[in-house]
């Protein structure tokens, strides 16, 4: 896919709304709950995903209404991007904000929405829904944010 209209190589400020939304790789990792140590501020990832996350496909099941249904859902935009330290290091928005290229497994590069999953970068196969999880403290995992 890389070549014809590589909009994802443009600076983020130049992307239109459709291009901005298309930049999401569908990993779903931003929708996984994190715990913060009150003393140190350190963040710890869990394997617990938002109840709206389709954990197989890494997409929100009610994207349009997510903020109304999930009080602490954060809208990712150009203004908030640099303040969201919990975004995955592989996040396309984070990479492009830093002038870095997308990974080969990103669907805009590979041409397939399955490569994010095959590359082990998504929520598929290791997360549980918050509806089934119970206490988050029992779900801390040894994974990068």
Residue pairs with C-beta under 8 A, 6 or more apart in sequence:
1 107
1 108
1 109
1 110
1 111
2 108
2 109
7 15
7 19
7 22
8 19
8 22
8 23
8 92
8 96
8 102
8 106
8 108
9 101
10 19
11 96
12 20
12 78
12 81
12 93
12 96
12 97
13 78
15 23
22 108
23 92
23 93
23 96
23 108
24 92
24 93
25 58
25 90
25 91
25 92
25 102
25 105
25 106
25 107
25 108
25 116
25 121
26 57
26 58
26 59
26 107
26 113
26 116
26 122
27 58
27 88
27 90
27 91
27 116
27 121
27 122
27 123
28 49
28 53
28 54
28 55
28 57
28 58
28 59
28 122
28 123
28 124
28 127
29 58
29 88
29 90
29 91
29 121
29 122
29 123
29 145
30 76
30 86
30 87
30 88
30 91
31 49
31 50
31 52
31 53
31 60
31 123
32 45
32 46
32 47
32 48
32 49
32 50
32 53
32 123
32 127
33 46
33 48
33 49
33 50
33 130
33 136
33 139
34 43
34 44
34 45
34 46
34 86
34 145
35 43
35 44
35 46
35 136
35 137
35 140
36 42
36 43
36 44
37 43
37 44
43 85
43 86
43 145
44 140
45 140
45 141
45 143
45 144
45 145
46 133
46 136
46 139
46 140
46 141
47 126
47 127
47 128
47 139
47 141
48 127
48 128
48 129
48 130
48 133
48 136
48 139
49 55
49 123
49 127
49 128
49 129
49 130
50 60
50 70
50 73
50 130
51 70
51 129
51 130
51 131
52 60
52 61
52 62
52 66
52 69
52 70
52 73
53 59
53 60
53 61
53 123
53 127
53 129
54 60
54 61
55 123
55 124
55 127
55 129
56 124
57 113
57 124
58 116
58 117
58 122
58 123
58 124
60 66
62 69
66 73
67 73
67 75
74 80
74 84
76 84
76 87
76 93
81 87
81 93
81 94
81 97
82 97
85 145
86 145
87 93
87 94
87 145
88 94
88 121
88 144
88 145
89 144
89 145
90 103
90 121
92 102
92 106
92 108
95 101
95 102
95 103
96 102
102 108
102 109
103 109
103 119
103 121
104 110
104 115
105 115
105 116
105 118
105 119
105 121
106 115
106 116
107 113
107 115
107 116
116 122
117 124
126 141
128 139
133 139
